[in-house]
Amino acid sequence: MFPLKPAPGQFGPEVRSPGLRVWRVEKMKAVPLDASEVGAFYNGDSYLVLMNRGEQGADLHMWIGEKSSRDEQVACAMLATQLDNFLGGDPVQHRQVQGFESPEFMELFPRGVSYKQEGGVESGFRRSQGSGTVQRLYQIKGKRNIRAKEVELTWSSFNKGDCFILDLGETILSWTGSQANIFEKQKVREIASLIRDTDRHGKARVVDTSEGEEPEEMLKVLGPMPPLAESTSEEDSKADASNSASLYKVSDATGAMTTTKVSEKSPFAKELLVRDDCFILDNGANGKIFVWKGGHGANIEEKNAALQMADNFIEQMKYPRMKTQVEILPQGKETIIFKQFFKNWN
């Protein structure tokens, strides 16, 4: 068994500098990887991956190998908490499970990710050259519960029946497929504006384009457009089911962690997020749970227990733990994927 607390002082001031850093969890220690090892993961281990973008914020990923022990996973979570505290609680935290990593994680490794003992996979996610701004592609899908989902930055992610957003930093391209429904067309404009106003502080240019009218800057990133897949109504119905979400308040006021449902379905009122508490946004049907940590009002126990809250919730809802992504968001560091579940976020 590991000691209850990680050794103090494992992280030095260099972690506050911009850059990518990776540690393998060995017992209760975070062991930094050499640059030559970054991107290769042993399936029996757990890792910490910190992407610090300076003033643009930081993302802290806990990567869990499919054969890593429960003790090692607990150690990884504790070390992540220590690193998060060292960085002032500012990073957005993510739990990534082998084989179910998010696009955001995969794009950190331009040369691809490989699993030791299990072969490897290539990454199709790319980073823009020069400015360091991350390029992203979002798919907009559904009829009733329309959601944006980050997908691989390639033409193979596209189809005629959906809308897509290609975020290039200074330019945000809103693309509409020839068979997209009217609800998706409305939503793609909303999400493009949301990215411009919140992620780019109103300084980006939104360009609307349709299938067959792709501008040069889109083709420069994606290459020539191949024939695209057709749309099916069954896919929209499946998306509607997986896009459903509920919001829960988490509190330890009674001495024990309790969850109370505050809204049955999205879009939620932003005012429901009270800064003195933590909240869980349940998008488990789509394999994702968000834990939102209220500002300075949420107590340290609630903040440190965020991952445990998520795990308890996943167990309570009978979601598959090793297939459910967890994202822990400090107040003020919310992602576009989180914000889209709320009405009039600005």
Secondary structure, DSSP 8 states (H G I E B T S, - for coil): ---SS--TT-S-GGGGSSEEEEEEEETTEEEE--GGGTTEEETT-EEEEEEE-GGG-EEEEEEE-TT--HHHHHHHHHHHHHHHHHTTT-SEEEEEETT---HHHHTT-TT-EEEETS-EE-------SSS----EEEEEE-SSS-EEEEE-SSGGG-BTTSEEEEE-SSEEEEEE-TT--HHHHHHHHHHHHHIIIIISTT-SEEEEEETT---HHHHHHH-S----B---HHHHHHHHHHT--EEEEEE-TTSS-EEEEEESSSSEEGGGS-TTSEEEEEEGGGTEEEEEE-TTTS-HHHHHTHHHHHHHHHHHTT--GGG-EEEEEETT---HHHHTTEET--
